[in-house]
Amino acid sequence: MTVVLPEVLAAPRNLWRRFANWLHDRMPKGLYARALLIVILPVVLLQSAVAYVFMERYWEVVTYRLSSGMARQVAALVDVYQSFPQDPDHAQLRRIAAFDLNMEIAILPKQDLPAPTPKTALFSLLDKALAKELSRRLKQPFWINTALPGNLIEIQVALDDATLRMFATRTHAYASNSYIFFMWMAIASIIIIAIATSFLRNQIRPILRLARAAEEFGKGRNVAFSPRGAREVRQAGAAFLDMKRRFERAIEQRTTMLNGVSHDLRTIITRFKLSLALMGDSHEAADMRKDVDEMERMVEAYLAFARGDGDESSSPTDIGAILNELKADTEKRGLAAAVKIKGDPIIVARPAAIKRLLANLVGNAQRYGKRIELSAINDGTTMNVNVDDDGPGIPVERREEAFRPFYRLDESRNQDEGNSGLGLAIARDIARAHGGDITLDRSPLGGLRATASLPL
């Protein structure tokens, strides 16, 4: 009984897995390129297989038949020479060779045959076929050279009293018109590939339009889209439009509801303020006014977080101008600030929302740092805005918690400033509504770095 070790079986699987990974890394990633490859690869393989099988058979059969015919002609000339020795000038032999067989013949004195010539790969089949057929037809020694200039073949036959030297065109023994087949095969392949490319481009274009529309909608931009293309692509486009309409309807309903809630809450707060104004300037009234003001700020923050900025249209937004405005505000607070811009500062976004995002990040830095650096880098695909401060920073394990709504990292800090714990949550919500995100890291200044990544 033969025992097959597991490692012996695993070796072919590992080899196949490595080959599959290597092939996967080198395969095109786009749908258009993959679809084109699916169409072209079978055509190329089929044409190659047909060319190899057909032409290999064609060359071999035709070349052997032509070589057999030339061998018979050479044998006939040898027989004529030996059968009619009474012709001293061999005029009859030359006439037969020239007019009937389209060959040139010369009768040389008896001499040794030349040394074998080096064989070329191009005419190896001809050398093999012609030598084989001449061996079958002739009993005398012979010598052939199939690679003469001018598309000629030279054959020498050693007789008892002379050497027959014959010249013929290579087409007499070789299928030299095969380039026509290759030309037609290449033209047919080009036409098939051109037609496939045209049809595939028309099929892929609606998918690309749908992808761009989904991307623009994910960035919070207005998009005009109508389903086109094949039935399945139209169904996907219609599903996208239905989803878009439901999403916009939900935002509209939420905005309407929050506007009503905002109006009711502001009405109550206004009544509180009016009642406090009638109470005079007592110590108790001052404390209550402070509480009402804090309540008003918190209500506005909560409503702003819930409402978002979905009803604002996207337009070219100057990030540099917003950062310089925030720099001036920071300096008014007595803090050091600097701005660095690299690349084009213009992006397509909702201006008020982006300004609010950056204001929240800068406001967070203003609360905990004394020095702030603002920088914007446009790398061609993304606008990265960094807000650095020299404050205490946030521990790595708690940075993600800082984005949780109503979450405060230090419950005992800034209670008098009405900090609702929504600044970073609102900022990330705006960034993600534009298709980007916000991350926290350690700042080169020693504090916290908040990076807003916004797609262009």
C-alpha positions in Angstrom: 0.0 0.0 0.0 1.4 3.4 -1.1 1.3 6.2 1.5 1.2 9.7 0.1 2.6 12.3 2.5 0.5 15.4 3.2 3.4 17.7 2.3 3.7 16.0 -1.1 0.1 16.8 -1.9 0.4 20.4 -0.5 3.3 21.3 -2.8 1.2 21.4 -6.0 -1.5 23.3 -4.3 0.9 25.9 -2.9 2.5 26.2 -6.4 -0.9 26.7 -8.0 -1.9 29.2 -5.3 1.3 31.2 -5.9 0.7 31.2 -9.6 -3.0 32.3 -9.1 -1.9 35.1 -6.9 0.8 36.2 -9.4 -1.8 36.1 -12.2 -4.3 38.0 -10.1 -1.9 40.8 -9.4 -1.2 41.3 -13.1 -4.7 41.0 -14.4 -6.5 44.3 -15.3 -8.7 45.7 -12.5 -11.1 47.7 -14.6 -14.4 46.2 -16.0 -13.7 47.6 -19.5 -10.2 46.0 -19.6 -11.4 42.7 -18.2 -14.4 42.5 -20.6 -12.1 43.3 -23.5 -9.7 40.7 -22.4 -12.5 38.1 -22.2 -13.4 38.9 -25.8 -9.9 39.3 -27.2 -8.1 36.4 -25.5 -10.3 33.6 -27.0 -10.0 35.2 -30.4 -6.2 35.3 -30.2 -6.0 31.8 -28.8 -8.3 30.4 -31.5 -6.5 32.2 -34.3 -3.2 31.1 -33.0 -4.3 27.5 -32.7 -5.8 27.5 -36.2 -2.7 29.2 -37.6 -0.4 26.6 -36.0 -2.4 23.5 -36.8 -3.5 24.6 -40.3 -0.2 26.2 -41.3 1.9 23.4 -39.9 -0.1 20.9 -41.8 -0.4 23.1 -44.9 3.4 23.8 -45.0 4.2 20.2 -44.5 1.8 18.6 -47.0 2.3 21.2 -49.7 6.0 21.4 -49.3 6.4 17.6 -49.5 4.2 17.5 -52.6 6.1 20.3 -54.3 9.4 18.8 -53.3 8.2 15.4 -54.6 7.4 17.1 -58.0 10.8 18.7 -58.2 12.5 15.5 -57.3 10.6 13.8 -60.2 11.7 16.6 -62.5 15.4 16.2 -61.4 15.2 12.4 -61.9 13.6 12.9 -65.3 16.5 15.2 -66.4 19.0 12.7 -65.1 17.2 9.9 -67.1 17.2 12.1 -70.2 20.9 12.8 -69.9 21.7 9.1 -69.5 19.3 7.9 -72.2 20.5 10.3 -74.9 24.3 10.4 -74.7 24.5 11.0 -78.6 23.6 14.7 -78.1 27.0 16.3 -77.7 25.7 19.8 -76.8 22.8 18.5 -74.8 20.6 21.0 -76.5 17.5 18.8 -76.1 18.1 18.5 -72.4 18.5 22.2 -71.9 15.3 22.8 -73.9 13.3 20.4 -71.9 14.7 21.9 -68.6 14.0 25.5 -69.7 10.7 25.3 -71.5 9.0 22.4 -69.9 10.3 22.4 -66.4 11.3 26.1 -65.9 14.8 25.1 -64.7 18.3 26.0 -65.8 20.8 23.1 -66.2 24.5 23.0 -66.7 26.7 20.0 -67.4 29.9 20.3 -65.5 33.0 18.0 -65.7 33.2 15.2 -63.2 34.0 16.7 -59.8 33.4 16.2 -56.1 30.2 17.6 -54.7 30.5 20.7 -52.5 30.5 20.3 -48.7 27.1 20.4 -47.1 25.9 24.0 -46.5 24.7 25.2 -43.1 20.9 24.7 -42.7 18.7 27.7 -41.9 15.7 27.5 -39.6 13.6 29.3 -42.1 13.9 26.6 -44.8 14.5 23.6 -42.6 11.2 22.0 -43.7 12.2 22.4 -47.4 15.7 21.0 -46.8 14.2 17.9 -45.1 11.4 17.4 -47.6 13.5 17.9 -50.7 16.4 15.8 -49.5 13.9 13.0 -48.6 12.2 13.0 -52.0 15.5 13.2 -53.9 16.8 10.2 -52.0 13.7 8.3 -53.1 14.1 9.3 -56.7 17.8 9.2 -57.3 20.4 6.6 -56.9 23.3 9.0 -57.5 24.8 11.3 -54.8 23.4 14.8 -54.8 23.9 18.1 -53.1 21.3 20.9 -52.5 21.4 24.5 -51.4 17.9 26.0 -50.6 19.1 29.4 -49.3 20.6 31.0 -52.4 19.9 34.7 -53.0 17.2 35.6 -55.5 14.8 33.0 -54.2 16.7 30.1 -56.0 17.5 26.5 -55.2 20.7 24.8 -56.5 20.8 21.0 -57.0 24.0 19.1 -58.1 23.9 15.4 -59.0 27.1 13.4 -59.4 27.0 11.1 -62.4 29.6 8.7 -63.8 31.1 11.1 -66.4 29.7 14.5 -65.3 28.0 16.6 -62.7 24.5 18.0 -63.4 24.0 21.5 -61.9 20.4 22.6 -61.8 18.7 25.9 -60.7 15.0 26.4 -59.9 12.9 29.0 -58.1 12.1 28.2 -54.5 8.4 28.4 -55.2 8.7 25.2 -57.2 9.3 23.2 -54.0 8.1 25.5 -51.1 4.7 27.0 -50.1 6.0 30.6 -50.0 2.6 32.4 -50.2 1.6 31.6 -46.6 2.0 35.3 -45.7 -1.4 35.9 -47.4 -3.0 33.6 -44.9 -1.4 35.5 -42.0 -2.4 38.8 -43.5 -6.0 37.8 -43.7 -5.9 36.3 -40.3 -4.4 39.5 -38.9 -7.0 41.7 -40.7 -9.8 39.6 -39.4 -8.5 39.7 -35.9 -8.2 43.5 -36.0 -11.7 43.9 -37.3 -13.1 41.6 -34.6 -11.2 43.4 -31.9 -12.3 46.8 -33.2 -16.0 45.8 -33.3 -15.7 44.2 -29.8 -14.0 47.4 -28.5 -16.7 49.6 -29.9 -19.5 47.5 -28.4 -17.8 47.1 -25.1 -17.2 50.8 -24.8 -20.9 51.5 -25.4 -21.8 48.9 -22.7 -19.3 50.2 -20.1 -20.1 53.9 -20.5 -23.5 53.7 -18.7 -21.9 51.8 -15.9 -19.2 54.5 -15.5 -21.9 57.2 -15.6 -23.8 55.4 -12.8 -20.6 55.1 -10.8 -19.8 58.8 -11.2 -23.3 59.7 -10.2 -23.1 57.6 -7.1 -19.8 59.1 -6.2 -21.0 62.6 -6.7 -24.1 61.9 -4.6 -21.9 60.4 -1.9 -20.0 63.6 -1.8 -23.2 65.6 -1.3 -23.2 67.2 -4.7 -26.2 67.6 -7.0 -26.2 65.1 -9.8 -28.2 64.8 -13.0 -28.5 61.2 -14.0 -30.8 59.2 -16.3 -30.5 55.4 -16.7 -29.1 54.2 -20.0 -27.5 51.1 -21.5 -28.5 47.4 -21.2 -31.5 46.3 -19.3 -29.5 45.3 -16.2 -27.7 48.6 -16.1 -31.0 50.5 -16.5 -32.4 48.5 -13.5 -29.3 49.5 -11.4 -29.7 53.1 -12.5 -33.4 53.1 -11.6 -32.7 51.6 -8.2 -30.1 54.3 -7.6 -32.6 57.0 -8.5 -35.2 55.5 -6.2 -32.7 55.3 -3.4 -31.7 59.0 -4.0 -35.3 60.1 -3.9 -36.0 58.2 -0.7 -32.9 59.7 0.9 -33.8 63.2 -0.2 -37.4 62.7 1.0 -36.1 61.5 4.4 -33.8 64.5 4.7 -36.7 66.8 3.8 -39.0 65.3 6.4 -36.3 65.4 9.1 -35.5 69.1 8.3 -39.2 70.0 8.4 -39.7 68.2 11.8 -36.5 69.8 13.2 -37.6 73.2 12.1 -40.8 72.8 14.0 -39.0 71.5 17.1 -36.5 74.4 16.8 -39.3 76.9 16.6 -41.1 75.5 19.7 -37.9 75.3 21.8 -36.9 78.8 20.9 -40.3 80.1 21.8 -40.0 78.6 25.3 -36.5 80.0 25.7 -37.7 83.4 24.7 -40.5 83.2 27.3 -37.8 82.3 29.9 -35.7 85.3 28.9 -38.8 87.6 29.0 -39.7 86.4 32.5 -36.1 86.9 33.7 -36.0 90.4 32.3 -39.1 91.3 34.4 -37.5 89.9 37.5 -34.9 92.6 37.6 -31.1 92.3 38.3 -31.1 90.1 41.4 -28.4 87.5 42.0 -30.8 84.6 41.4 -31.9 86.2 38.1 -28.3 86.5 36.9 -27.7 82.8 37.6 -30.9 81.8 35.8 -30.0 84.0 32.8 -26.6 82.2 32.6 -28.4 78.8 32.7 -30.9 79.9 30.0 -28.0 81.2 27.7 -26.2 77.8 28.2 -29.5 76.0 27.4 -29.9 78.1 24.2 -26.4 77.3 23.0 -26.9 73.6 23.7 -30.2 73.4 22.0 -28.7 75.2 18.9 -25.8 72.7 18.9 -28.1 69.7 19.2 -30.4 70.9 16.4 -27.5 71.8 14.2 -26.0 68.3 14.7 -29.4 66.6 13.9 -30.3 68.9 11.0 -26.9 68.8 9.3 -26.3 70.8 6.1 -28.0 68.6 3.5 -30.1 71.4 2.0 -27.0 73.5 0.9 -25.8 73.3 -2.7 -22.2 72.5 -3.6 -20.1 75.2 -5.2 -16.3 76.1 -5.5 -15.1 76.7 -2.0 -11.8 78.4 -1.1 -10.2 76.5 1.8 -7.4 79.0 2.0 -9.8 81.9 2.7 -11.6 80.0 5.4 -8.3 79.0 7.1 -7.1 82.6 7.0 -10.4 83.8 8.5 -10.0 81.2 11.3 -6.4 82.3 11.8 -7.5 85.9 12.3 -10.2 84.8 14.8 -7.6 82.7 16.7 -5.2 85.7 17.0 -8.0 87.8 18.3 -8.3 85.4 21.2 -4.6 86.0 22.0 -3.3 82.7 20.6 -0.5 82.2 18.1 -1.6 80.9 14.7 -0.1 80.1 11.3 -1.5 79.0 7.9 0.3 77.0 5.2 -1.4 76.2 1.8 0.1 73.7 -0.7 -1.6 73.3 -4.1 -4.9 74.6 -5.3 -7.1 75.6 -2.3 -10.4 75.4 -4.3 -12.6 72.4 -3.9 -16.3 71.7 -4.8 -18.2 71.4 -1.6 -20.9 73.1 0.5 -19.2 76.3 1.7 -21.1 76.8 4.9 -20.8 73.2 6.0 -17.0 73.2 5.3 -16.6 76.4 7.2 -18.4 74.9 10.1 -16.4 71.8 10.0 -13.1 73.7 10.1 -14.4 76.1 12.7 -15.3 73.2 15.0 -11.8 71.7 14.6 -10.1 75.1 15.2 -12.5 75.8 18.1 -11.5 72.5 19.7 -7.8 73.4 19.3 -8.5 76.9 20.7 -9.9 75.5 23.9 -6.9 73.3 24.7 -3.9 74.9 23.1 -2.0 78.1 23.0 -0.4 77.7 19.6 -2.3 76.5 16.4 -1.0 75.7 13.0 -3.4 75.3 10.1 -2.3 73.6 6.8 -4.0 72.5 3.6 -2.5 70.1 1.1 -4.0 69.4 -2.3 -2.5 66.2 -3.7 -4.6 66.1 -6.8 -7.3 63.7 -5.5 -7.9 64.8 -1.9 -7.7 68.0 0.1 -6.1 67.2 3.5 -6.6 70.0 6.1 -4.5 69.6 9.3 -5.3 71.5 12.5 -2.4 71.2 15.0 -2.3 72.5 18.6 0.2 72.2 21.5 -2.5 71.2 24.0 -2.6 68.0 26.1 -3.8 65.9 23.2 -6.0 62.7 23.4 -4.7 59.2 24.3 -4.6 56.8 21.4 -7.2 54.5 22.9 -9.7 57.3 23.4 -9.4 59.1 20.0 -12.3 57.3 18.4 -14.5 57.9 21.4 -14.0 61.7 20.9 -16.2 61.5 17.9 -19.2 60.1 19.8 -22.0 62.6 20.1 -22.5 64.1 23.6 -19.3 62.5 24.8 -16.9 64.4 26.9 -13.4 63.2 27.5 -13.1 65.2 30.7 -16.5 65.7 32.4 -14.9 68.3 34.8 -13.4 70.5 32.0 -15.0 73.5 30.4 -18.3 73.2 32.1 -18.7 77.0 32.1 -18.2 77.2 28.4 -21.3 75.2 27.5 -19.3 72.5 25.7 -21.9 70.1 24.4 -19.5 67.4 23.2 -20.7 67.7 19.6 -17.9 69.6 17.9 -16.0 66.7 16.6 -19.1 64.7 15.9 -20.6 67.4 13.8 -17.2 67.9 12.0 -17.0 64.2 11.1 -20.6 64.1 10.0 -20.0 66.9 7.6 -16.7 65.4 6.3 -18.4 62.0 5.7 -21.4 63.7 4.0 -18.8 65.0 1.5 -17.3 61.6 1.0 -14.3 62.2 3.3 -13.4 61.6 7.0 -11.6 63.1 10.0 -8.8 61.3 11.8 -6.9 62.2 15.0 -3.2 61.8 15.6 -0.3 63.3 17.6 0.7 66.7 16.4 4.3 67.8 15.7 3.6 70.6 18.2 3.1 68.0 20.9 -0.7 68.2 21.2 -3.5 66.9 18.9 -3.6 66.9 15.1 -7.1 66.7 13.5 -6.9 65.9 9.8 -10.0 66.4 7.5 -9.7 64.5 4.2 -12.1 65.9 1.6 -12.3 64.4 -2.0 -11.9 66.9 -4.8 
